[in-house]
Structure formats: C-alpha cells, structure tokens
C-alpha cells in the first residue's frame, strides 16, 4: 500500500527530535542505551478498540526517551501506566469529528473552542481569563460546570461575569482563581501564569493570524489523559509498531471504520506535532510560514 511505511518513519523522526530537544535542555539521560519508553501491552490485541500501551516504566534506573522528553518539556516525569489506544486517539484535535462519526452512534463532541485568552493585570498580580462561546456550549449540550470539571480546570478556574455586558451576552468567562504575584514587571511572571493552564489547552497551529487556535478537551471521568504532544507521539508509536510487526492489522485499521481518522491524522498531524515541540523547546510560538 502506497504510504504504508509513513507511521514508522514519522515515529522514529519524532523520537530523534525528542533526543535533540532533551540534549539541548542539558539533560544527559539519553546517553548510552535508551528504550522507547512506550510499549505494546501483550495480550490486549492490535485493534484500536482493544490495544493498550505501557507508557513509562516502573524501574527508575531505566532510561527512556518519552520520560526524558517529558522532563525536558514539563519539568517532571511522565505519568507511567497503561493507556488504552481508544482513549489516546480520542484526544486528537485533528480529525476528531472523523473519530466521532466512526461509531454507529456518533460520540459527543469533546473539544470546546476557546475564543479568547486574556491576561489581566491587577498592578502587582496577573491572571488569565478564557472566553467560551455561549452558543457553542449550547450547541454541544455542555454546561459551564461540566466544562470546568471535564476539562480539568475545576480547581484552578471559576466562572465569572464579564464587566462588559456585550461580551457577557455572548461568552462565558473562566477566570484563574489564584493570581500570580510579581514585584518588578508583569512580563517576568507571564510564563508562570501560562504554565498553570498549558496542560489543559489543546491547540492547532495555523499559518495565518492568530496562528494558534485553542480548545478545552472534555474527557470522561474514567479516561486517562495525556499531554497533547504525548497523545500524538503515542499514536505514532502505535501505528509505527503495527507497520513494523503487524502490517496486516495496519491495513485493516486504515481501511476500517476509523480509516478516515487515521488517514487524516497521518496527513495533518506530523506538521502539527513538529511545531508544537518546536514551540515548547523555544518557549515561544513557532509556526510555519504562510505561502505568499
């Protein structure tokens, strides 16, 4: 099948990029023999509905690429454990609607667009507010309390009324509960404020203003969430593993009910992940140049 080797090539490309990022951050854990840090859980099958991945490893003495990259980007170890492939792929912004439509009874939309991210300055403190369209929540059948709870923001953000009635009429406003104090310039603590909300904002990267589109991912209470980059990285690992060891199962996945999702994922997600990792590495937005 034309293009079938792509998942494996993408995975190894991103693993090598992960090594470069971790070494540029001064981490030395990737010197010598290093494992992937992701593996297929034996006995769980090779279909998207049954397969599970083991992320991270129980022994702290084992060095692996995923953990080192997580430490380089987030400052701490990856949350180790078993993750269902069916839950991992649901966390993809790209082709999410194709994922929904693949089921006999379409799944509920899980991504809620964030229409505005604003920094507020109180003179010696800054905090963030997120604007969510009231019309979007109504159309998706979601409430504000549910959105806060399932997005993971329930303990750090609260719903407030915007001071401008015109804005309040169209948008729900979610406000950061604990402001970040500063003594010099507000710009000195902007990264601290962003870091508190970053794990809860999914993004797509565009070549035209505003260059980023942000979303809240609403996950069921029983689902194990990953950082956005890790869910994409893990999906590439799983598809790459099928490419190498179970090519028949790969063809079945690409031709099955989730085929449109996987094809769009392979078409669109590599560039998205590339620029996400580049932005995290640089700690500033990086995007592809617009075609003029």
PEQUI-V333067 format. One record per pair of residues at least 6 apart in sequence whose ideal C-beta (glycine too) atoms are under 6 Angstrom apart, sorted by the first residue. I is the first residue (numbers start at 1). GAP is how many residues later the second one is. D is the distance in whole Angstrom. If there is no record, write none. Layout:
# PEQUI-V333067
I|GAP|D / I|GAP|D
This chain:
# PEQUI-V333067
6|260|6 / 7|232|3 / 7|233|5 / 7|236|5 / 8|232|4 / 8|235|4 / 8|236|6 / 10|226|5 / 10|260|5 / 11|225|4 / 11|226|5 / 11|229|4 / 14|219|6 / 15|50|6 / 18|47|5 / 18|51|4 / 19|11|5 / 21|51|6 / 21|260|5 / 22|8|6 / 22|46|4 / 22|47|6 / 22|50|4 / 25|47|4 / 27|41|6 / 27|45|6 / 29|34|5 / 29|39|5 / 30|38|5 / 34|29|5 / 34|31|6 / 35|29|4 / 36|29|6 / 37|27|3 / 37|28|5 / 37|29|3 / 37|30|5 / 38|15|6 / 38|17|5 / 38|28|6 / 38|196|6 / 38|199|5 / 39|15|5 / 40|201|6 / 41|11|4 / 41|13|5 / 41|41|6 / 44|6|6 / 44|7|5 / 44|8|4 / 45|6|6 / 46|200|5 / 46|203|4 / 48|37|5 / 48|38|6 / 48|210|6 / 49|37|5 / 51|34|4 / 52|30|5 / 52|32|5 / 53|30|5 / 53|181|6 / 54|28|6 / 55|28|6 / 56|11|6 / 56|22|5 / 56|24|3 / 66|12|6 / 67|10|6 / 67|11|5 / 70|8|4 / 73|207|5 / 83|141|5 / 85|153|6 / 87|136|5 / 88|143|5 / 88|146|5 / 88|147|6 / 89|146|6 / 91|140|4 / 93|18|6 / 93|109|5 / 93|111|5 / 93|122|6 / 94|171|6 / 94|174|5 / 94|175|5 / 95|166|5 / 95|169|4 / 95|170|5 / 96|15|6 / 98|162|5 / 98|163|4 / 98|166|6 / 99|162|5 / 100|6|5 / 100|7|5 / 102|155|5 / 102|156|5 / 109|31|5 / 110|107|6 / 110|108|5 / 111|104|4 / 111|106|6 / 112|104|5 / 113|102|6 / 114|16|5 / 114|100|4 / 115|16|5 / 115|18|5 / 116|15|4 / 117|13|6 / 118|11|5 / 119|7|6 / 120|7|5 / 121|65|5 / 125|54|4 / 125|56|5 / 126|54|5 / 126|60|5 / 126|67|6 / 127|49|4 / 127|52|4 / 128|48|5 / 128|65|6 / 128|69|6 / 129|44|5 / 129|46|5 / 130|44|4 / 131|40|4 / 131|42|6 / 132|40|5 / 134|38|6 / 144|15|5 / 144|28|5 / 148|6|5 / 150|68|4 / 150|69|6 / 151|49|6 / 151|65|4 / 151|67|6 / 152|48|5 / 153|47|5 / 156|21|6 / 157|17|4 / 157|19|6 / 158|17|6 / 158|19|6 / 159|15|6 / 160|13|5 / 160|15|5 / 161|7|6 / 162|6|4 / 162|11|5 / 180|9|5 / 180|12|5 / 180|13|5 / 182|6|6 / 182|7|5 / 201|13|5 / 202|13|4 / 202|15|5 / 202|26|5 / 203|9|5 / 203|11|5 / 204|9|5 / 205|67|6 / 205|70|5 / 205|82|5 / 207|81|5 / 207|83|4 / 208|82|6 / 211|76|5 / 219|6|5 / 229|47|5 / 232|37|6 / 232|41|5 / 242|7|5 / 242|8|4 / 243|7|5 / 253|9|6 / 254|8|6 / 275|11|6 / 275|12|6 / 278|8|4 / 279|6|5 / 279|7|5
